[in-house]
Amino acid sequence: MRFVSYQKGDATGVAVQRNGEWRDLGEGDLLGLIRQGKITDASALGEGGPVDVGPLTLLPPLSRPPKILCVGLNYVDHAAESPYKEAPSYPAFFPRFATTLIGHGQSIIRPFLSEELDFEGELVAVIGKGGRHIEKTKALDHVAGYSIFNEGSIRDYQFKTPQWTVGKNFDGTGAFGPAFVTADELPAGGSGLKIETRLNGKVVQSANTSDMIFSVADLVSIASQAMTLEVGDVIVTGTPAGIGWARKPPLFMKEGDICEVEIEGIGVLRNPVRDERR
């Protein structure tokens, strides 16, 4: 099934798509539905009335995930265009924080401190069953579904220190959505899906999720060696080659731009770009 989280006035809610039609499940949040095990049980969700999601403000599918765990350098060609050149032998994990998240249609914010706002189209995996020391062969049993991320990165701040955290955590730079798609709707591990990023209609990244160095199963299993994964944790699985920083001349996002990330079988995440207002 396919879900969106929305805001209408002061209320937030969830809608589910059935037979091509969106049905309103009312107030609540997707994290609660995942915790209750309802996301693959149509009868447990109830019918809900029809709703036009077009005029609604779409939120990130999960606005406050317990953890957002991102992965760097997870495509060979992207590792080659980075300052590090070599593909990693262990996933380059780093955190993102919920204050960075925005939904489909909302503006990615270019901070007034920098002109180096870069795009990164990525597949998201959402944990549906927690655990520690998860075996790779069982790791996909812990994945509830998938979505899309545009991990806006402030490159000059990312490379100020060996730790990338600040450059990856400016407010309003983590576009997430529009929909959450349950795992049973997609190939195992979200593998074999075309992933493409477009800036103002021009393709700037194009790859396939099967090109990832570390698969979703790898990432779930390896991350769980160190930390307990919880229901609702988000794993942002890495971006392919084509980032703006690596181009000559560099290509960074600016006010008025439109950035889209499309993943086969999931949808299109579309966001305008605007400058931060002082």
Phi, psi and omega in degrees: 000168185232132184233150166230149173256140185220165173237134178224107188066232179268356185261150173243151181204184183227140173237150179237144179265127178229124178052040177081001182242137177277133179240134184275120177271358177085191184294149182141192179216159183294324180302319178298319179294320178295317180298326181276356179072027186265352193289343177247011182243095185301322182292328180288337182280338186082172185283306184072148179276158178296146180215141174269108184281347182306310182283349184283153172280114180275132179263166167306143179310320174235112183278333181226066178295150178304317177218145170241111185247115182259158182232125177262157170057041186261009170233136185303314182294326178289319176301321182293329181273353181276171176295346187268336173069312185271145174292137183287153175264354179215140183301138178271083180281143171206158184269152163239160183240153188297335180293348179273347192282140171224161181263176175304133178087343178277159186279131165286134187259122171272115185291150180291348179282347189208152172252008187254057177272114186248158180261151174207102177281133186213151171276138177250136170247135181247129181285130179249345177219121184286174177163169178228148181052053181280130178289144181302322182294341180248001189297321183290342173294342181266359183260123181278325183175193192221158175207195185236146179225142166244102188272079179304126186237134178266096196297318182295328176282327177301321185261011175295329181222169175296338178271129185274356196304314184296314181295344180257007188224028171290141180304142173074021182247357184251087180282135191215122178137207356286332187243158168253127182245126183295151188301329182291349180272351188232164175301155181306130179071012183062025184274155175078018182258135175291134177235130185218137174246135179235134176245115184054039176086350180265132180290124179244340174220136177209123183201193178226140183296342175289349179278356181298140177293312178251119181290171176302318178299318176302311186295317179298312183295312183293315179300322183288348174293330184260325189222154174284120174280140184243157176301129181095352174300144182247128174247116179263113204272003177111159185245149175280181180294161176115005182302153183294326182299326185276353182277158178233108359287164179301151179237102180251156179282148181219170181303136180096345178289157172237125179244131180235139171239125180240131174236127181308130177083350181248312178140201181234125174261118186237129181218134169284168179239136174219157178282148175296137178268128179284000000 
